Amino acid sequence: MSLLYSVTAYLLYAFHHLPAFRPWIPIDIEVYYFYQTFWTIPWGLATWILISGISHLLSLAGRKDATKYQFEDALAVCSVGFVVPYTFFTWIPETFIIPFFGVFWPSWIEILRMVLAVIWQALLIAIGLRETHDVSWIKSASIGLLTVIVFFIMFVAFMR
């Protein structure tokens, strides 16, 4: 997904789109997407490992049988939990529509697109952790929501 989003960042740069809000990183806004092309892959890997680690450790908190659960399962859960909704709600529109036509739909659709992605992400992670780490619905939903929040913070910090 990070590789695909690297292509998206380059397309946004090539079509002279600017970030929605001024980045905190001291890079000229005119070339921000060009540089984002190069850090998207390491950012994606770091974020994936971070949210998977948080999910795994919180799932194991307070358990005596923690060794029977694998970190690789959390990696898989977070992969599916983020890649599937992100593909449909962000990558496809931001790669095949926005660079060529801009955002031509009403702002409420833009908000709905983001809200649905967040709900889908949290739900997939909750279901995945419930299945792979045998946690309760409340705990898995809480962890799913937390991972979405951490992802959002990482996204706002480095991506546009």
N, C-alpha and C positions, 0 to 999 in steps of 0.2 A: 504494500500500500504506500509506503514512503517513497519508493521509486516512482510510482505512478503520480504521486502528489508532487514530486520533483518536476515532472513534466508539466504539471498544471502551473506550478510557480513560474516556470520558464515561459509558458504560453501567456500568462498574465503580464509578464515583463515584455514579451515580444509585441503584445497588443497594447502596450502603454497604459495598463491599468495600474492604479495606485492603491496602496493599502487603505482599508476602510477607516482606520484611525492611525495617527502618527505613532510609529514604532518607538520604543524606548531605546533600542539599540542604535548607536550613533552612525547610521548609514543613511546616505542620501535617499530620500523617499522615492526618487525617480528610478533607482536601481535596486531597491529593496528586494523585489521579487527575483531579480537576477541572482543575488547572493543567497536568497532563501532556497534556490534550486540546489545549492551545494550542502546546506546544513539540514535539509529535510530528512535525508536518510539517517544520519547519526541521531538527529532529534527523535525520529520515529522509533529507532531501536532503544534509545535510552528511556523514552516514555513508556514503551511496551514493557521493558524489564522493571521499571519503577512501579507501574500500576499492577503488574503481575506479582511482584514482591509484596506490595501492600496487601493485595487480595489474599495471597497465600499465608502471610504472617497473621493477618487478622482472622482468617479462617481457622488457624491453628491455636489461637489464643485461648488459654485455659483448658486445653486438651491434654490428656495423659497419653493418648495414642497418636501423637503428632507425627511419628516417623512413618506411619503407613500412608501418609498423603504426600504426593510428589509436587515439586515446584513446576515441573513440566506441564502438569494438568492446569495449573493456574495460568501458565503461558498460553496454553491452547484456549482456555476459556476467555482470556482477555483478547486474544487474537480474533476469535469469532465475534466476541462482544463488541469490539470496536470496528473491525473491518467491514462487517456486513452492513450495519446501519450507515457508517461513514461513506461507504461506496455509493449507496443509493441517494442519501440526503445531501452529501457535500461533494464528493469527488466527481460524480457524473455531471451535475449541473455546473460545477466550477471549472470543469475541463471542456465540456462540449457545448455549453450555452453561454456562460458569462464572458469568456474571452472574446467571443464573436459578436454577441448581441447585447452584452451588459445585463444588468439586473432590471428587467422590464416589468416584473410582476409587482403587485402591491407589497408594502412592507409587512403586512400581516402574514402573507405567505412565507416570506423570509423568516419571520419569527416562528411560524408553525413548522417550517422545515427543520429548524434547529431544535425546537422542543421535542418533536417526534424522534429525532435522532437520539437525543439524550434519554428519553424514556425507553426506547428500544435497546440502547446500549446497557442501561442499568438493568433492564429486565433480562437480557441475555446473560449478563454476568451473574445475576442472582440465580438464574436457573442452572447455569453451568457450575457455579460453586456448590449449589445444593446437591447436584449430581456427583461431582468429583471430590468434594471435601465433606460431605454429609453434615452441612450446617443447616440451622433452622431457616425458615423463610424470612423471619425478621432480621436475623444476622446476615443472611446472604443479600437481602434487599439493601440493608444499610451499607454493606461493603460495596455493592454495585453502585450505589449513589456516591459513596466516597471516591471510588475510582473515577467516576465521571467528573467529579469536582477537581480531582488532581489532574486529570487529562485536560480539563478546561484551563486550569492555571498554566500548565505547560504550553498549551496551545496559544493562549493570549500572550505569554511571555516571548515566544519565538516565532510564531506563525501569524499570518494575516489573512 
